[in-house]
C-alpha cells in the first residue's frame, strides 16, 4: 500500500488513457495529410490509396505512443506536509504545489475507456486558471488510497469547531431515482431548448451563403412552398409547432438523463460527494467551507409537483470559468437537507433582521429592451406587408410584460442573523442563500432617477456570484449596507 509520501507516477493504465487522448487529437492532422497526399500519390503511381492510409494510421499511432510515453513518464506526484506536489515537464521540469486546504472540490470522470480499464481522471479544482489545473489518472485502488489520505490531511488542517454542521454518518447515501429525474426534467424551462434550436437553424441558414446560386434558389423555393402550405392551414401550423416542441423536449430530456443518470450522493459532516452519468460516470466533491451560495429554483411546475432545482455554487474560477458544466440537482425538493447541512441544524430559527423589496424600476428596466425590439420588428414587418407575422413581436412583448411583473414581485433581499437571502427570478422563483463570510464587496448604486424616486440598487459580490437588487428604497438600502458591513468586520 502506497503512502504517497514520495514521488511516484500515475497508475500504469494511465498510459493507455493518455495514448488514446493523444491519438484522438492527432487523427485530424493525419486525415488532412492523407487527403493532401492521396491525389499526388495516385498521379505519380508510386503508392495506392490503401498503402497511404495504412502509413498515415501507423505514423499517427507511433507518434501518439511516443508522446503518451513521454507524458506519462515525466509526471509524478506526492503529498508532503499538507501539500499536493505535482512534478511535470520533459525539458523544463516544474513543481506545482497545491495546498490541500486550497482545493475547492475534487472532480473525477470515467468515460468509456476509463471504465473499461477501471481508471479515473481526477481533477483538483482550485481558484487558479485552467492552465494551473492538475489532473491525475489513477486506477480505483490507487484513487481510494489517495482519497483516504487527502481526507485524513483535511481533518488535520480543518479541526472541528462549535459552528460545524451536525454530524452525519460518512457512509450515508441518497439515491436520485431515474423516474424522479425524468419528471423533474419535464418541469424545466423548455424555452432554453427552443433558443438552442433557433441557434442551430441560424448556423444552418448562415452556411447557405457557401452554396452555389442554383442550390440556394432551389432550397429557398422548397422552403417557400412548405411555409405557404402551412400558412394556408392553421391546423398545419399547430402540428408543425407541436412536432418542433416534441423534438426539443426529447433532446432536453435525453441531455439531462445522459448527464445525471443514476445519481447518488454520499454525505459526511464536511463533505458532499455526487456520482452521476450514463456513459461517462463523473463525481463531484464539495467541501462544506468552500460553498459560497446555495441556489434554489422552483418554477410553476416544480412548485406544483414538489420539485426543485438546487445548485451548490463555489468560487467562479473553480469550475464555471473553466468551461465545466455546472452541477444541477433535479428532483424532489430536498433543499432543507442542504440548508441544514450548510447553515446548521437551527436553520429556519435564526432571527429575521430586515427585508427590502424592489419597486417598479425592476419592471421598467426588464421591459425596456424587449419593447424596443418588438416595436422595431413590427415596423419592419409592416413595411414588407407581413401583417400576419406582427403577432410574433406582440406575443414577445406580452410575455416580456408578464415576466417583468413577476421579476418586480419576486425581487427582494432578506437578512437574518447568520445569513441572508436574495430572491429573484421571473416565471421561476429563485432563492440565493449566502453566508456573511462570503461577502467580498458591497455597493450602493444610484441612478439619475434616485433624486426623484429615492430608489437605489444594492450590489453584493461573493467569490461565486455578483448579486444586483434593483430599485429598493434608499433608506432601507443604507440600513442593509451597514448591517452587511458590520457582519463582515
C-alpha positions in Angstrom: 0.0 0.0 0.0 1.5 3.3 -1.1 1.7 6.2 1.4 2.1 8.8 -1.4 4.8 10.5 0.7 7.4 10.0 -2.1 7.2 10.9 -5.8 5.5 8.3 -7.9 3.9 8.0 -11.3 0.3 7.6 -12.0 -1.2 4.1 -12.3 0.1 2.0 -15.3 -3.3 2.1 -17.0 -2.9 5.9 -17.3 -0.5 5.4 -20.2 -3.3 3.9 -22.3 -5.7 6.7 -21.5 -3.1 9.3 -22.4 -2.3 7.4 -25.6 -6.0 7.3 -26.6 -6.3 11.1 -25.9 -3.2 11.9 -27.9 -4.4 9.6 -30.7 -7.7 11.4 -30.9 -6.0 14.8 -31.1 -3.7 13.6 -33.8 -6.2 11.9 -36.1 -7.4 15.2 -37.6 -3.9 16.2 -38.6 -3.2 12.8 -40.2 -6.5 12.8 -42.0 -5.6 16.1 -43.5 -2.2 14.8 -44.6 -3.8 11.7 -46.1 -6.3 13.8 -48.1 -3.4 16.0 -49.5 -1.1 13.1 -50.2 -3.6 10.7 -52.0 -4.1 12.8 -55.2 -0.3 13.3 -55.6 0.5 9.6 -54.9 -2.2 8.4 -57.4 -0.9 10.8 -60.1 2.7 9.5 -59.6 1.6 5.9 -59.4 4.1 5.1 -56.6 1.6 4.1 -53.8 -2.0 3.1 -53.7 -4.8 4.6 -51.6 -4.7 1.7 -49.1 -1.0 1.9 -48.6 -1.2 5.7 -47.9 -4.0 5.2 -45.4 -2.1 2.5 -43.6 1.1 4.6 -43.5 -0.9 7.6 -42.1 -2.6 5.5 -39.4 0.7 3.8 -38.5 2.5 7.1 -38.2 -0.3 8.6 -36.2 -0.2 5.7 -33.7 3.6 5.6 -33.4 3.9 9.4 -32.8 0.9 9.3 -30.4 2.6 6.4 -28.5 5.8 8.3 -28.2 4.1 11.5 -27.0 2.0 9.4 -24.5 5.1 7.7 -23.2 6.9 11.0 -22.6 3.9 12.5 -21.0 3.3 9.5 -18.7 6.9 9.0 -17.5 7.6 12.8 -17.0 4.7 13.2 -14.5 5.0 12.3 -10.8 3.1 13.4 -7.7 3.1 13.0 -3.9 1.7 14.6 -0.7 4.0 16.3 1.8 3.1 18.5 4.8 -0.5 19.1 3.7 0.5 19.9 0.1 -0.1 18.0 -3.2 3.1 18.3 -5.2 2.9 17.6 -8.9 6.2 17.2 -10.9 5.9 17.5 -14.7 7.7 18.7 -17.8 10.1 17.0 -20.1 12.7 19.6 -20.9 11.8 22.2 -18.2 10.9 20.3 -15.0 8.3 22.1 -13.0 7.0 21.5 -9.5 3.4 22.6 -8.9 2.4 22.8 -5.2 -1.2 23.0 -4.2 -2.1 23.2 -0.5 -4.9 20.8 0.3 -6.8 23.5 2.1 -6.9 25.5 -1.2 -8.6 22.7 -3.1 -12.3 23.7 -3.5 -13.5 20.4 -4.9 -12.4 17.1 -6.3 -14.0 16.0 -9.6 -13.5 12.7 -11.3 -14.6 11.4 -14.7 -14.9 7.9 -16.0 -15.6 7.8 -19.8 -16.0 4.5 -21.7 -12.2 3.8 -21.9 -11.7 4.8 -18.3 -14.4 2.3 -17.2 -13.0 -0.5 -19.4 -9.6 0.0 -17.7 -11.1 0.7 -14.3 -9.5 4.1 -14.2 -10.5 7.6 -13.1 -9.4 11.0 -14.2 -9.1 13.2 -11.0 -9.2 17.0 -11.3 -8.2 19.2 -8.3 -10.2 22.4 -8.6 -8.6 25.5 -7.1 -9.0 29.2 -7.8 -6.2 29.1 -10.3 -6.7 29.3 -14.0 -7.4 26.2 -16.1 -3.8 26.0 -17.2 -2.9 25.6 -13.5 -5.3 22.7 -13.0 -4.0 19.3 -12.1 -5.4 16.1 -13.5 -4.3 12.6 -12.3 -5.3 9.3 -13.9 -5.4 6.5 -11.3 -7.0 3.1 -11.0 -9.8 2.6 -8.5 -7.5 1.1 -5.8 -4.9 3.9 -6.0 -7.7 6.5 -6.1 -9.3 5.2 -2.9 -5.9 5.2 -1.1 -5.2 8.8 -2.2 -8.7 10.0 -1.2 -8.3 8.5 2.2 -5.0 10.2 2.7 -6.4 13.6 1.5 -9.4 13.3 3.9 -7.0 12.5 6.7 -4.9 15.6 5.9 -8.1 17.7 5.6 -9.2 16.6 9.1 -5.8 17.8 10.5 -6.0 21.1 8.5 -9.6 21.7 9.4 -10.2 20.8 13.1 -13.8 20.7 14.3 -15.3 23.9 15.7 -18.6 24.6 17.6 -20.0 26.1 14.4 -19.6 22.9 12.4 -22.7 21.4 10.8 -24.4 18.4 12.5 -22.6 15.1 12.3 -23.7 12.6 9.6 -22.6 9.1 9.0 -19.9 9.2 6.3 -21.4 6.2 4.6 -24.9 7.7 4.3 -26.1 7.9 0.8 -29.0 9.3 -1.1 -30.1 7.9 -4.4 -31.9 10.1 -7.0 -34.3 7.7 -8.8 -34.4 7.9 -12.6 -38.2 8.3 -12.5 -37.9 11.5 -10.4 -35.1 12.8 -12.6 -37.3 12.3 -15.7 -40.3 14.1 -14.1 -38.0 16.9 -12.9 -36.6 17.2 -16.4 -40.1 17.7 -17.8 -40.6 20.6 -15.4 -37.7 22.6 -16.7 -37.8 25.7 -18.8 -38.1 24.3 -22.4 -37.6 27.8 -23.9 -33.9 27.3 -23.4 -34.2 24.3 -25.8 -36.1 26.4 -28.3 -33.3 29.0 -28.1 -30.7 26.3 -28.8 -32.7 25.0 -31.8 -33.0 28.6 -33.1 -29.2 28.9 -32.9 -28.9 25.7 -34.8 -31.2 27.0 -37.6 -29.2 30.2 -37.6 -26.0 28.4 -38.2 -27.6 26.3 -41.0 -29.1 29.3 -42.8 -25.8 31.2 -42.3 -23.9 28.5 -44.2 -26.3 28.7 -47.2 -24.1 31.5 -48.5 -21.4 29.0 -49.2 -23.6 27.1 -51.7 -23.9 27.9 -55.3 -26.8 30.1 -56.6 -28.8 27.3 -58.1 -28.7 25.2 -55.0 -29.6 28.2 -52.8 -32.6 29.1 -55.0 -33.8 25.5 -55.0 -33.7 25.4 -51.2 -35.5 28.7 -51.0 -38.2 27.6 -53.3 -38.8 24.4 -51.4 -39.0 26.3 -48.1 -41.3 28.9 -49.6 -43.7 26.2 -50.9 -43.6 24.5 -47.5 -44.4 27.6 -45.5 -47.0 28.7 -47.9 -48.8 25.4 -47.4 -48.5 25.8 -43.6 -49.8 29.4 -43.5 -52.8 28.4 -45.6 -53.8 25.9 -43.0 -53.9 26.8 -39.2 -54.0 23.1 -38.2 -50.7 22.6 -40.0 -49.2 25.5 -38.1 -50.2 23.8 -34.8 -48.9 20.4 -35.9 -45.6 21.9 -37.1 -45.1 23.7 -33.8 -46.1 20.6 -31.8 -43.5 18.5 -33.7 -40.8 21.1 -33.1 -41.7 21.2 -29.4 -41.6 17.4 -29.0 -38.2 17.2 -30.7 -36.9 19.9 -28.3 -38.4 18.1 -25.3 -36.9 14.8 -26.2 -33.4 16.3 -26.8 -33.6 18.2 -23.5 -34.7 15.1 -21.5 -32.0 13.0 -23.2 -29.3 15.5 -22.3 -30.3 15.5 -18.6 -30.6 11.7 -18.5 -27.2 11.3 -20.1 -25.5 13.6 -17.6 -27.4 12.8 -14.4 -28.5 9.2 -14.8 -28.2 7.1 -11.6 -27.1 10.0 -9.4 -26.1 9.2 -5.8 -25.0 11.5 -3.1 -22.9 10.4 -0.1 -22.6 12.9 2.8 -20.5 13.4 5.9 -20.0 16.2 8.3 -17.9 18.3 6.0 -18.1 16.7 2.5 -20.8 16.0 -0.1 -19.9 13.7 -2.9 -22.1 13.2 -6.0 -21.7 10.4 -8.6 -23.7 10.6 -11.8 -23.7 9.9 -15.6 -24.9 7.2 -18.0 -22.0 6.9 -20.5 -19.4 8.9 -18.6 -19.5 8.5 -14.9 -18.4 11.6 -13.0 -18.0 12.5 -9.4 -18.1 16.0 -7.8 -16.9 16.5 -4.2 -17.9 19.7 -2.3 -16.3 20.8 0.9 -18.5 22.5 3.4 -16.4 25.6 3.8 -15.9 26.1 0.1 -19.5 26.6 -0.8 -20.4 30.3 -1.1 -24.0 30.2 -2.3 -26.9 27.6 -2.3 -29.3 28.5 -5.1 -32.8 27.0 -5.1 -35.1 27.4 -8.1 -38.8 26.5 -8.3 -40.8 27.3 -11.4 -44.6 26.9 -11.6 -44.5 23.1 -12.5 -41.8 22.4 -9.9 -43.9 24.0 -7.1 -47.0 22.1 -8.2 -45.3 18.7 -8.1 -42.9 19.3 -5.2 -39.7 19.5 -7.2 -36.8 22.0 -7.1 -33.5 22.6 -8.9 -30.6 23.1 -6.5 -27.2 24.4 -7.3 -24.2 24.5 -4.9 -22.1 27.4 -6.1 -18.4 27.7 -5.4 -16.0 30.4 -6.4 -16.4 31.3 -10.1 -12.9 30.3 -11.2 -13.3 26.8 -9.7 -15.5 25.5 -12.5 -17.7 27.9 -14.3 -14.9 30.0 -15.8 -13.0 26.8 -16.8 -15.8 25.7 -19.2 -17.0 22.9 -16.9 -20.6 22.0 -16.7 -22.4 23.2 -13.6 -23.9 20.6 -11.4 -27.7 21.0 -11.1 -29.6 18.8 -8.6 -33.0 17.9 -10.1 -35.7 16.0 -8.3 -38.0 16.2 -5.3 -37.4 19.3 -3.1 -34.8 18.4 -0.5 -33.5 21.9 -0.1 -33.9 21.7 3.7 -31.3 19.0 3.9 -28.7 21.1 2.1 -29.5 24.2 4.1 -29.3 22.4 7.4 -26.1 20.8 6.4 -24.6 24.1 5.3 -26.1 26.6 7.8 -26.6 24.4 10.8 -29.4 22.4 12.3 -31.1 25.6 13.6 -31.7 26.8 10.1 -35.1 28.5 9.9 -34.9 29.6 13.5 -32.5 32.5 13.1 -33.9 35.9 13.9 -35.1 38.0 11.0 -33.5 41.4 10.7 -34.8 43.3 7.7 -36.4 42.8 4.3 -36.2 45.3 1.4 -38.4 44.8 -1.7 -37.8 46.1 -5.2 -40.1 48.7 -6.8 -41.4 49.4 -10.3 -38.0 50.2 -11.5 -37.3 46.5 -11.9 -40.4 46.2 -14.2 -39.4 49.2 -16.4 -35.8 48.0 -16.7 -36.8 44.5 -17.7 -39.2 45.6 -20.5 -37.1 48.4 -22.0 -35.0 46.3 -24.4 -37.8 43.8 -25.3 -40.1 46.8 -26.1 -37.6 48.4 -28.5 -37.0 45.0 -30.2 -40.7 44.3 -30.6 -41.5 47.8 -31.9 -38.6 47.6 -34.4 -39.7 44.1 -35.6 -43.3 45.2 -36.0 -42.3 48.2 -38.1 -40.1 46.1 -40.4 -42.9 43.5 -40.8 -45.4 46.2 -41.6 -43.0 47.8 -44.1 -42.8 44.5 -46.0 -46.6 43.9 -45.6 -46.1 40.8 -43.4 -49.1 41.8 -41.3 -49.9 38.3 -40.1 -46.4 37.9 -38.6 -46.8 41.0 -36.4 -48.4 38.8 -33.9 -45.0 37.3 -33.1 -43.4 40.6 -31.7 -46.8 41.3 -29.9 -46.6 37.9 -28.2 -43.0 38.5 -27.3 -43.9 41.9 -25.9 -46.8 40.5 -23.8 -44.5 37.7 -22.5 -41.9 40.4 -21.5 -44.6 42.4 -19.6 -45.7 39.3 -17.7 -42.1 38.4 -17.0 -41.3 42.0 -15.8 -44.2 41.9 -13.4 -43.0 38.7 -11.8 -39.5 40.0 -11.6 -40.7 43.0 -9.7 -42.8 41.0 -7.3 -40.0 38.4 -6.6 -37.1 40.8 -6.3 -36.1 41.4 -2.6 -33.4 40.8 -0.1 -33.9 39.4 3.4 -31.3 39.5 6.2 -31.2 37.0 9.1 -28.7 36.8 12.0 -26.4 34.2 10.3 -27.2 34.5 6.6 -29.2 36.5 4.0 -31.4 35.5 1.1 -31.6 37.2 -2.3 -34.8 36.5 -4.1 -35.1 36.9 -7.9 -36.4 35.2 -11.0 -39.3 35.8 -13.3 -41.5 32.8 -14.1 -39.4 30.7 -11.7 -38.9 31.7 -8.0 -35.2 31.7 -7.1 -33.7 31.9 -3.6 -29.9 32.5 -3.2 -28.8 31.7 0.4 -25.5 33.4 1.2 -23.3 33.4 4.4 -22.0 36.8 5.5 -18.5 35.4 5.5 -18.8 35.0 1.7 -19.2 38.7 1.1 -16.3 40.5 -0.7 -17.8 43.8 -1.9 -21.0 45.8 -1.0 -22.0 48.8 -3.0 -25.0 51.2 -3.3 -25.6 52.3 -6.9 -27.6 55.4 -7.6 -29.2 56.4 -10.9 -30.2 59.7 -12.4 -33.8 59.0 -11.1 -32.7 58.5 -7.5 -33.1 62.2 -6.6 -36.9 62.0 -7.5 -37.9 58.4 -6.6 -35.3 57.7 -3.8 -34.7 54.3 -5.2 -31.2 52.7 -5.5 -29.6 49.4 -6.4 -27.6 47.2 -4.0 -24.7 45.3 -5.4 -23.3 42.4 -3.3 -20.3 40.4 -4.6 -19.2 37.0 -3.5 -16.5 34.7 -4.9 -19.1 32.9 -6.9 -21.7 35.5 -7.9 -22.4 39.2 -8.0 -26.0 39.9 -7.0 -27.8 43.1 -8.0 -31.0 44.0 -6.2 -32.6 46.9 -8.2 -35.0 49.7 -7.1 -35.1 49.4 -3.4 -35.8 52.3 -1.0 -32.7 54.4 -0.3 -33.2 54.3 3.5 -33.6 50.5 3.5 -30.5 50.1 1.3 -28.4 52.2 3.8 -29.6 50.0 6.7 -28.8 46.8 4.8 -25.4 48.3 3.8 -24.5 49.0 7.4 -25.7 45.6 8.6 -23.7 43.8 5.9 -20.5 45.8 6.7 -20.9 45.1 10.5 -21.3 41.3 9.8 -18.0 41.1 7.9 -15.9 43.3 10.1 
